[in-house]
């Protein structure tokens, strides 16, 4: 049963109570995702401007999540997503901080400044900034990707899979990864494009790098990772199955060009194999407990395994070459 079926409103009154629960859990998950951006932008603004930036940041995040389209009865609106939340949260914080430092009031009115005046002026500025810039630009980008899939069929689906996978594997949970996630989740929520490429791009790099620290001595008959890296690799391997890519960041920081390139190539190979073999994942559950929800799980596992092995063996051979040439040393 796909997402479309579970999300169908007729299941709200179905005689099967399990289907009712699934229906409302789906809506519940959508509601939670709507608040991801407001909370993110609010705390970003708060980190810059302290309390005066909290409300403007939340409002900016609400714009980024598209809540204004819902409340203003504009169902066709395309939200700006993560990039919009990032920009609106930052602008809200910087503007609130600027106003808080440069607006001077009589001492009897001073208490109104952080509670009313600064947030009020910042919220007004956020409205115009979102209306004239963020929604048209970043909403337009998201709309472009949606229309790209609708207009070009399966061939463009593979192209978009490559793009989403590359961006997801690029910085292991960083801002580029989050941007790809916002686009991918938005497309999946509208049942335009599944999350297969996205979820594989999350798990392949950390599992692959972690595996490399385990198999190096069996592949090239010597250790190519030092003791600290082997401990980090074991952590990355475990976290990878939990869909947490940050465990592999230490490897990326030490040698970003090589590590990022291998991560991207391995993730692309794995996702293209899985998608070409007919694997489909609509749910944003890349961790191991989400695998039973994948359509054509053998294809998914075949793609994931291929990508993981590519990342693992490529890391081992590249580090072995660098060690032999004296370009790196083991501490």
Buried (B, 14 or more C-beta within 10 A) or exposed (E): EEBEEBBEEEBEEEEEEEBBEBBEEBBEEEEEBBBBBBBBBBBBBBEBBBEBBBBBBBBBBBBBBBBBBBEEEEEEBBBBBBBBBBBBBBBBBBBBBBBBEEEEEEEEEEEEBBEEBBBBBBBEBBBEBBEEBBBEEBBEBBBEBBEBBEEEEEEBBBEBBBBBBBBBBBBBBEEBBBBBBBBBBBBBBEEBBBBBBBBBBBBBBBBBBBBBBBBBEEBBEEBBBBEEBBEBBBBBBBBBBBBBBBBBBBBBEEBEEBBBBBBBBBBBBBBBBBBEEEBBBBBBBBBEEBBEEBBBBEBBBBBBBBBBBBBBBBBBBBBBEBBEEEEBEEE
